[in-house]
Every structure is written in structure tokens, then in C-alpha cells.
Amino acid sequence: MMQFAIFDMDGLLIDSEPVWQRVERRVLQQLYGLDLSVAEVAAYSGMSTKELSIAIARAYPDADVNAGQLCTAILEEMSAAIGSASLMPGALALLERIAELDLPLAIASSSPLSFIESVVRKHALPVRLFTSGTEVEFSKPHPAVFQLAAQRSGAQPWQCRVWEDSINGVIAAKAACMNVVAVPDPGHPTPEKFAIADSLHNSLWESLRAFYQ
């Protein structure tokens, strides 16, 4: 039985993936003249900005990308842009339902803590425990950020249920020995990869309905 609920943030609770992609594409164009498509940038979904920057530097050696500079520039632009991301359908209702049941809630995201705190404040989300991929040595698909969330919650992994929208996040949560609900984007190019999740929901509304069954 679930005793702790842990949520990813970007692409799951807030519709921020298009915002991240716009910022990443703009920064890459401005700094290095790289004109990546939305699909090319989307291939790095689920990575931390640091890992994305390193991966792009390796993928485009002729562009002489400085991974540290790229990471800093993306995060600086996103610190202002994150507030433009709207809540995903059903996000607030689901969190409020879980809070009504007196189940502890946490957000475990690859985003910096300041971004998580900003989103929680703006949308008045009933979440008080946060963990960031910037706090651990390894980002998703490594389980470290979920393990830290469980540690801060005082929970055992088997007591936790994780909601995730990315393959890397699902892999990370499963590696942490947690129950996983996958809520992938309907347009995900390889939906079969989410078969490793314990449950597959079309939306957070479907997750909410499950609490009333």
C-alpha cells in the first residue's frame, strides 16, 4: 500500500517541456550557431541540464560547445521562463486529493530547488518536501534523487509510489525499488518503453480517478 507519494515536476505536474526546449534551442543558436530541431532537443528529455549540456557538447564536437557555459546559460534563462509553464490537467486536483488522505507528498525533479520552490509557490501546490537532481551526484536514470526523497520522508522504498512522465524517470524510480505510475506524453515516439512501469495512465485525471475506485 502506498504511504508516500513522489512526483516528478517537468512534463508531469507542469507543462514545462516546451519551455525548456525553446530556451535550449535559443541558447544553442545564440552561443554556438547550432540550429537543433524540437525533436533533436526532445531526445534529451529527462536529463538534468548539466547532463544535457555534456551530451550536446559530445554530440556536436565541431561546434566547440563549452558544457559548463551552456548549462549556466540555459538555467539563467529558465529561471525567468519557468513561471510561464502552466499546470498539467488534473495536477492540482490529484495533489489535493492525496493531501486530503494525509499521505506525505514530495517532488523529486532534475530541476534546481529554486525552480521547484517557484512552481510550488505560484500554483499553491500542497507539497512541502522537495529534492533536486542538483543535490545528488548522479541524475535520472540513476535512482539517487528518489532515494534522497525517501530518506527525507522517512520512508522505505517499497512504501513509495512515484509518478513520472519520462523513460529516464521511470527507470530511476524502478531502480530505487519503488512503485511507478507512468504518465507519458500521448505523442511519445516509443511508448512501449513505459511497459516497465507498474501502472500506465493516460493523464493525471486517470490517476485521480484511481483514488476513488
Backbone bond lengths (Angstrom), bond angles and torsions (degrees), N, CA, C in turn:
res aa  C-N    CA-C-N  psi(-1)  N-CA   C-N-CA  omega(-1)  CA-C   N-CA-C  phi
1 M - - - 1.466 - - 1.530 110.04 -
2 M 1.323 116.11 137.73 1.458 120.15 -179.76 1.519 111.11 -69.47
3 Q 1.331 115.99 130.98 1.457 120.89 175.81 1.530 112.22 -119.28
4 F 1.346 116.51 -15.51 1.457 122.03 178.96 1.527 108.37 -139.40
5 A 1.312 117.03 136.91 1.463 122.47 179.95 1.522 109.67 -113.68
6 I 1.310 116.11 126.84 1.465 121.92 -178.71 1.525 108.55 -123.05
7 F 1.325 115.84 129.34 1.455 121.21 -177.60 1.525 111.84 -119.22
8 D 1.318 115.31 136.58 1.457 120.43 163.19 1.530 106.26 -67.57
9 M 1.320 117.84 169.57 1.463 119.37 -179.66 1.527 112.93 -116.00
10 D 1.337 116.67 -63.12 1.466 120.40 -174.15 1.526 111.47 -67.25
11 G 1.327 115.63 123.75 1.458 120.58 179.28 1.508 113.86 84.64
12 L 1.329 116.80 -10.88 1.467 120.76 179.61 1.521 110.58 -112.89
13 L 1.335 116.95 -60.30 1.464 120.84 178.00 1.530 111.56 -86.50
14 I 1.318 116.45 -34.36 1.468 119.91 178.77 1.525 109.89 -126.39
15 D 1.312 115.36 149.11 1.461 121.27 -178.73 1.523 109.04 -85.65
16 S 1.322 115.10 66.24 1.466 120.63 -172.54 1.521 113.92 -100.35
17 E 1.334 117.79 -11.33 1.460 118.18 -178.10 1.528 112.37 -58.26
18 P 1.357 119.28 -43.74 1.472 118.13 176.80 1.533 112.69 -62.03
19 V 1.331 116.74 -32.88 1.462 120.78 178.85 1.530 110.08 -67.71
20 W 1.328 116.31 -48.04 1.467 120.53 176.80 1.518 110.55 -57.19
21 Q 1.330 116.77 -44.97 1.463 120.36 -176.65 1.519 111.62 -64.97
22 R 1.335 117.39 -40.09 1.464 119.98 178.05 1.523 110.83 -63.12
23 V 1.326 115.59 -44.22 1.466 120.14 -179.52 1.534 110.41 -65.49
24 E 1.322 116.92 -46.61 1.474 120.33 -179.45 1.521 111.25 -60.53
25 R 1.320 117.13 -44.14 1.474 120.56 -179.87 1.527 111.06 -65.21
26 R 1.343 116.00 -41.41 1.463 119.77 -179.16 1.530 111.23 -65.48
27 V 1.326 116.64 -44.39 1.464 120.22 -179.50 1.527 110.93 -65.08
28 L 1.317 117.18 -42.21 1.467 120.55 179.10 1.526 111.51 -62.53
29 Q 1.325 116.50 -38.05 1.458 120.70 178.17 1.529 110.94 -68.69
30 Q 1.334 115.80 -45.01 1.461 120.64 -176.46 1.527 112.45 -68.01
31 L 1.321 116.89 -42.55 1.461 119.80 -174.61 1.522 113.61 -85.58
32 Y 1.330 116.77 -36.53 1.463 119.15 -170.45 1.527 114.59 -128.42
33 G 1.324 117.51 1.56 1.454 119.91 179.72 1.516 113.84 69.48
34 L 1.342 117.04 17.66 1.462 121.19 179.18 1.522 109.53 -86.83
35 D 1.322 116.23 123.82 1.455 121.38 -178.78 1.526 108.73 -108.28
36 L 1.331 115.99 80.37 1.459 120.94 -178.56 1.524 110.48 -85.20
37 S 1.314 115.46 144.64 1.457 120.84 177.06 1.525 109.85 -77.44
38 V 1.320 115.79 166.70 1.465 120.28 176.42 1.523 109.90 -59.72
39 A 1.329 117.12 -41.55 1.464 120.75 -179.46 1.526 111.35 -63.71
40 E 1.338 116.61 -38.97 1.466 119.74 179.88 1.524 111.18 -66.14
41 V 1.314 117.07 -40.95 1.466 120.21 177.97 1.522 110.73 -70.82
42 A 1.329 117.04 -37.65 1.467 121.32 -178.41 1.526 112.06 -63.10
43 A 1.329 116.86 -22.55 1.463 120.41 179.38 1.526 112.07 -63.21
44 Y 1.344 117.20 -18.57 1.463 121.48 179.93 1.525 112.17 -96.72
45 S 1.312 117.17 8.89 1.464 121.60 -179.55 1.519 111.23 -58.00
46 G 1.328 115.85 137.79 1.464 120.66 179.93 1.511 113.30 95.71
47 M 1.337 116.92 -13.44 1.464 120.67 177.01 1.520 109.64 -84.96
48 S 1.319 115.89 156.42 1.461 119.33 169.07 1.521 108.20 -71.60
49 T 1.332 117.17 161.95 1.467 120.23 179.23 1.523 110.80 -63.02
50 K 1.315 116.23 -35.20 1.465 119.83 177.56 1.521 110.87 -62.32
51 E 1.335 116.44 -46.63 1.459 119.79 -178.73 1.522 111.06 -68.93
52 L 1.335 116.84 -38.45 1.460 120.46 176.14 1.524 110.33 -58.88
53 S 1.329 116.43 -44.75 1.464 121.10 -178.15 1.524 111.24 -63.12
54 I 1.322 116.60 -42.44 1.467 120.76 178.13 1.521 110.52 -64.52
55 A 1.338 115.95 -42.92 1.465 120.52 -178.73 1.529 111.65 -63.75
56 I 1.325 116.80 -41.22 1.466 120.45 179.60 1.529 110.45 -67.95
57 A 1.319 116.51 -39.75 1.468 119.69 178.02 1.532 110.64 -59.84
58 R 1.328 116.36 -37.84 1.468 120.39 179.05 1.526 111.30 -74.40
59 A 1.333 116.56 -35.70 1.465 120.70 -176.18 1.524 112.82 -73.81
60 Y 1.343 116.89 -25.37 1.470 120.91 -177.19 1.530 110.17 -128.01
61 P 1.324 116.82 67.03 1.474 120.20 -175.61 1.527 113.50 -61.99
62 D 1.320 117.62 -30.12 1.468 119.96 -178.58 1.530 112.81 -70.28
63 A 1.343 116.78 -17.27 1.468 120.41 -178.78 1.523 112.35 -83.97
64 D 1.347 116.04 -7.73 1.468 121.19 178.44 1.532 110.99 54.74
65 V 1.335 115.45 49.37 1.465 121.45 -178.64 1.524 110.28 -75.13
66 N 1.321 116.44 129.15 1.459 122.18 173.11 1.525 107.25 -93.34
67 A 1.328 117.11 109.07 1.461 121.27 -172.90 1.526 112.16 -60.27
68 G 1.318 117.35 -40.28 1.457 120.24 179.53 1.518 112.10 -65.02
69 Q 1.320 116.30 -43.43 1.460 121.04 178.14 1.523 111.06 -64.03
70 L 1.328 116.53 -42.48 1.459 121.36 -179.96 1.520 110.80 -62.94
71 C 1.321 117.02 -45.90 1.463 121.62 -179.96 1.525 111.08 -60.06
72 T 1.313 116.36 -47.30 1.470 121.14 -179.92 1.529 111.43 -60.74
73 A 1.327 116.56 -44.02 1.465 120.88 -177.87 1.526 111.79 -65.72
74 I 1.326 116.80 -41.58 1.467 120.55 179.10 1.526 110.33 -63.33
75 L 1.323 117.05 -46.55 1.466 120.56 -177.87 1.524 111.74 -66.45
76 E 1.322 117.08 -35.74 1.465 119.85 178.05 1.526 110.86 -63.47
77 E 1.327 116.86 -43.42 1.471 119.60 178.66 1.523 111.43 -69.66
78 M 1.317 116.32 -38.13 1.465 120.02 -177.91 1.517 112.31 -70.02
79 S 1.326 117.46 -26.03 1.466 119.50 -179.54 1.521 110.70 -61.38
80 A 1.324 116.84 -30.17 1.465 121.18 176.38 1.518 111.97 -89.64
81 A 1.333 116.58 -30.81 1.465 120.77 -173.64 1.526 113.85 -84.27
82 I 1.335 118.18 -22.44 1.469 120.64 -174.04 1.524 111.64 -59.54
83 G 1.318 117.23 -29.70 1.460 120.91 -179.35 1.512 113.77 -67.53
84 S 1.342 116.90 -15.56 1.466 119.92 -179.70 1.521 112.68 -83.58
85 A 1.332 117.02 -8.40 1.471 120.63 -178.48 1.538 110.13 -78.61
86 S 1.303 115.97 127.60 1.466 120.82 -179.93 1.521 110.95 -85.72
87 L 1.327 115.67 160.73 1.461 120.15 175.54 1.526 110.47 -67.12
88 M 1.315 116.08 145.04 1.460 120.70 174.08 1.526 109.00 -73.34
89 P 1.339 117.47 149.07 1.470 120.49 179.46 1.525 112.07 -55.00
90 G 1.322 115.79 128.34 1.459 121.53 177.33 1.513 115.00 87.31
91 A 1.341 117.88 -7.04 1.468 120.33 -174.25 1.521 112.23 -62.44
92 L 1.318 117.03 -52.99 1.463 119.91 -177.03 1.524 110.94 -65.31
93 A 1.312 117.56 -42.30 1.468 121.07 -179.09 1.525 111.01 -61.92
94 L 1.330 117.17 -40.64 1.463 120.96 179.69 1.522 110.89 -66.66
95 L 1.329 117.24 -46.45 1.462 120.23 179.75 1.527 111.09 -62.41
96 E 1.318 116.14 -40.91 1.471 119.54 -179.94 1.527 110.95 -66.54
97 R 1.327 117.61 -37.21 1.469 120.66 177.70 1.524 110.87 -64.07
98 I 1.330 116.72 -43.76 1.465 120.12 179.36 1.523 110.22 -65.05
99 A 1.332 116.75 -39.24 1.464 120.85 177.66 1.522 110.83 -64.13
100 E 1.329 117.55 -37.77 1.467 121.70 177.81 1.525 111.52 -60.86
101 L 1.329 116.02 -30.72 1.460 121.29 -179.96 1.530 112.24 -83.90
102 D 1.335 116.14 5.91 1.468 122.56 179.71 1.522 112.85 59.67
103 L 1.328 115.81 33.77 1.455 120.67 175.76 1.531 108.36 -97.29
104 P 1.316 118.03 127.98 1.466 120.39 -179.60 1.526 111.70 -60.27
105 L 1.318 115.68 141.01 1.460 122.90 -178.45 1.519 110.54 -117.88
106 A 1.320 115.76 142.49 1.459 120.81 175.93 1.522 109.56 -140.97
107 I 1.314 115.96 153.16 1.461 122.22 170.29 1.520 107.46 -113.03
108 A 1.338 116.01 127.93 1.464 122.07 176.63 1.527 107.11 -123.64
109 S 1.316 115.84 103.89 1.464 121.62 -171.37 1.512 111.31 -128.25
110 S 1.321 115.30 154.98 1.466 119.71 173.64 1.524 111.58 -74.60
111 S 1.331 117.08 -15.82 1.463 121.41 -179.43 1.532 111.10 -70.23
112 P 1.328 117.28 156.96 1.468 120.54 175.87 1.527 111.58 -61.91
113 L 1.315 116.03 154.94 1.471 120.81 179.95 1.522 111.82 -57.38
114 S 1.329 117.00 -37.10 1.459 119.64 -178.65 1.521 111.50 -62.48
115 F 1.345 117.26 -33.82 1.460 120.97 177.58 1.527 109.95 -68.96
116 I 1.326 116.15 -44.31 1.471 120.96 -179.64 1.525 109.61 -60.67
117 E 1.317 116.25 -48.14 1.463 120.71 -179.08 1.528 111.31 -61.46
118 S 1.328 116.46 -38.75 1.462 120.99 179.42 1.524 111.11 -63.81
119 V 1.313 117.02 -43.48 1.470 121.58 -179.88 1.524 110.48 -66.07
120 V 1.321 116.71 -43.22 1.473 120.58 -179.56 1.525 110.65 -62.53
121 R 1.338 116.63 -42.62 1.468 120.22 178.76 1.525 111.84 -65.45
122 K 1.323 116.24 -47.01 1.461 119.85 -175.64 1.518 112.33 -60.90
123 H 1.333 116.22 -41.87 1.463 120.65 -174.78 1.526 113.32 -100.45
124 A 1.334 116.59 4.79 1.469 122.19 179.11 1.524 111.46 51.63
125 L 1.319 115.99 50.63 1.462 121.04 -179.48 1.529 109.35 -78.21
126 P 1.338 117.63 139.65 1.467 121.05 -178.06 1.528 112.93 -81.00
127 V 1.322 115.94 53.00 1.466 121.96 -178.43 1.522 108.08 -124.72
128 R 1.330 116.38 133.87 1.464 120.19 -177.86 1.524 113.14 -123.08
129 L 1.320 116.93 -6.98 1.465 120.11 -178.40 1.523 108.90 -115.80
130 F 1.338 115.96 125.16 1.458 120.75 -177.10 1.531 110.56 -128.63
131 T 1.327 115.53 144.65 1.462 121.09 169.11 1.519 108.11 -135.66
132 S 1.317 115.54 143.46 1.459 121.50 -176.59 1.518 110.56 -122.22
133 G 1.322 114.62 146.56 1.454 119.56 175.70 1.513 112.35 -62.38
134 T 1.335 117.15 -19.05 1.461 120.40 177.86 1.529 112.22 -74.72
135 E 1.333 116.50 -11.39 1.471 120.49 -179.22 1.521 112.71 -90.49
136 V 1.310 117.53 -11.04 1.465 120.89 -175.96 1.524 109.76 -119.13
137 E 1.311 115.47 160.90 1.470 119.91 -175.84 1.518 112.06 -69.40
138 F 1.333 116.07 -37.21 1.454 120.38 -176.85 1.525 110.78 -121.01
139 S 1.322 116.71 137.61 1.463 121.81 179.92 1.529 110.17 -94.18
140 K 1.326 115.99 171.79 1.461 121.19 175.97 1.538 108.67 -53.08
141 P 1.335 117.92 137.11 1.463 129.70 17.60 1.522 116.38 -85.74
142 H 1.326 118.65 8.34 1.466 119.70 172.11 1.531 108.28 -69.53
143 P 1.327 118.84 143.68 1.469 121.23 -175.84 1.524 115.77 -78.73
144 A 1.339 118.61 2.21 1.474 121.47 -169.68 1.517 113.71 -54.85
145 V 1.338 118.67 -43.10 1.470 120.10 -175.84 1.536 111.07 -67.41
146 F 1.323 117.65 -33.43 1.464 120.44 176.81 1.522 111.09 -75.39
147 Q 1.308 116.58 -35.64 1.470 120.11 176.55 1.521 110.24 -63.76
148 L 1.324 116.70 -39.22 1.465 120.43 177.79 1.525 110.67 -66.46
149 A 1.331 117.29 -39.37 1.467 120.66 177.71 1.526 110.90 -61.77
150 A 1.326 117.14 -42.75 1.458 121.01 178.38 1.523 110.91 -64.92
151 Q 1.326 115.89 -41.38 1.463 120.16 178.95 1.521 111.03 -60.64
152 R 1.329 116.76 -45.16 1.466 120.40 -179.62 1.530 111.88 -69.04
153 S 1.313 116.17 -27.23 1.467 120.11 178.79 1.526 112.27 -82.35
154 G 1.322 116.79 -13.39 1.458 120.60 -173.98 1.510 111.61 73.12
155 A 1.340 116.49 27.48 1.466 121.30 -174.82 1.524 111.55 -107.43
156 Q 1.318 114.30 153.62 1.452 120.98 168.76 1.531 107.96 -87.01
157 P 1.323 118.36 148.63 1.473 120.22 -177.83 1.525 113.62 -52.48
158 W 1.313 117.25 -40.90 1.467 120.05 -176.43 1.532 112.57 -69.61
159 Q 1.316 117.39 -12.90 1.464 121.00 177.23 1.535 112.23 -87.01
160 C 1.326 117.00 -7.04 1.470 121.48 -172.29 1.521 112.19 -101.31
161 R 1.318 114.92 140.93 1.460 121.37 169.48 1.520 108.09 -118.19
162 V 1.320 115.04 130.83 1.462 122.16 -175.65 1.523 109.98 -112.85
163 W 1.329 115.60 136.01 1.467 121.45 171.97 1.518 108.08 -105.25
164 E 1.323 116.78 129.40 1.466 122.26 -177.16 1.523 110.83 -142.62
165 D 1.331 115.88 150.08 1.460 120.32 176.85 1.522 112.81 -113.00
166 S 1.328 118.26 -8.50 1.462 120.76 -177.20 1.525 111.59 -113.44
167 I 1.319 115.13 154.02 1.466 120.47 177.00 1.517 110.45 -61.75
168 N 1.335 117.18 -45.58 1.465 120.32 179.64 1.523 111.07 -58.38
169 G 1.331 116.80 -39.61 1.457 120.47 179.16 1.515 112.56 -67.43
170 V 1.320 116.68 -41.34 1.466 120.66 178.20 1.525 110.18 -63.02
171 I 1.328 116.44 -45.11 1.464 120.39 178.25 1.532 110.23 -59.65
172 A 1.332 116.61 -42.72 1.465 120.84 -179.15 1.518 111.62 -62.69
173 A 1.331 116.38 -44.77 1.460 120.05 -178.50 1.525 111.32 -67.52
174 K 1.321 117.34 -39.92 1.465 120.04 177.05 1.523 110.55 -65.13
175 A 1.346 116.51 -38.60 1.460 120.02 178.21 1.519 111.61 -65.47
176 A 1.347 116.12 -24.96 1.467 120.93 176.56 1.523 111.54 -83.74
177 C 1.341 117.24 2.57 1.469 123.54 179.12 1.526 111.87 65.97
178 M 1.342 115.67 39.33 1.455 121.14 179.63 1.524 110.60 -112.28
179 N 1.322 115.77 156.06 1.455 121.61 173.82 1.530 108.38 -72.74
180 V 1.327 117.61 136.04 1.455 120.29 -172.82 1.530 111.92 -126.57
181 V 1.336 114.94 130.08 1.455 122.35 171.23 1.523 107.16 -106.17
182 A 1.310 117.21 116.43 1.462 121.29 178.45 1.527 109.37 -93.24
183 V 1.332 115.33 132.13 1.467 121.19 177.34 1.531 107.06 -128.46
184 P 1.329 117.41 72.95 1.466 119.88 -174.89 1.522 112.91 -73.53
185 D 1.312 114.40 157.98 1.464 119.86 173.04 1.530 108.31 -60.30
186 P 1.332 118.20 135.48 1.474 120.45 -179.51 1.524 113.30 -56.54
187 G 1.331 116.66 -25.05 1.454 119.94 -179.50 1.517 114.37 -95.98
188 H 1.326 117.54 15.30 1.463 120.03 -178.22 1.529 110.05 -59.75
189 P 1.341 117.53 132.73 1.471 119.87 -174.29 1.525 115.22 -69.90
190 T 1.346 117.04 -23.06 1.472 119.27 -179.42 1.528 110.29 -132.28
191 P 1.335 117.51 67.58 1.474 120.27 -176.30 1.524 113.77 -63.21
192 E 1.335 117.03 -21.91 1.463 119.71 -179.36 1.523 112.22 -63.27
193 K 1.322 117.76 -21.80 1.467 120.54 -179.71 1.528 112.14 -67.38
194 F 1.320 117.27 -20.40 1.461 120.61 -178.93 1.526 112.51 -79.44
195 A 1.324 117.06 1.79 1.469 121.03 -179.78 1.526 111.96 -62.83
196 I 1.326 117.97 -17.88 1.469 119.89 179.87 1.529 111.71 -75.65
197 A 1.328 117.44 -14.08 1.474 120.24 178.55 1.526 110.39 -71.09
198 D 1.330 116.30 156.81 1.464 120.74 178.76 1.519 111.33 -74.84
199 S 1.340 116.40 -31.94 1.458 121.97 177.85 1.522 108.47 -139.62
200 L 1.323 115.69 149.74 1.458 121.69 178.03 1.515 108.50 -127.01
201 H 1.337 116.65 115.53 1.452 121.81 -178.39 1.528 110.41 -113.85
202 N 1.317 115.63 145.17 1.466 120.70 179.34 1.523 112.45 -75.56
203 S 1.322 116.40 -24.53 1.463 121.03 -178.35 1.522 108.88 -162.46
204 L 1.330 116.05 172.14 1.463 120.21 175.24 1.522 111.15 -71.28
205 W 1.328 117.20 -22.76 1.468 119.68 173.57 1.519 109.98 -62.19
206 E 1.316 117.42 -38.98 1.468 120.72 177.53 1.521 110.14 -65.16
207 S 1.316 117.29 -38.78 1.467 120.38 176.08 1.521 110.48 -62.59
208 L 1.337 116.75 -40.88 1.457 120.79 179.47 1.531 111.26 -63.39
209 R 1.331 116.55 -43.79 1.471 120.02 179.90 1.526 111.32 -59.96
210 A 1.325 116.70 -32.72 1.464 120.04 -179.57 1.522 111.98 -63.15
211 F 1.327 117.75 -25.27 1.472 121.15 179.44 1.526 111.89 -77.94
212 Y 1.315 117.58 -8.90 1.460 121.08 179.92 1.523 112.32 -110.35
213 Q 1.319 116.11 4.34 1.461 120.06 -179.59 1.521 111.44 -95.83
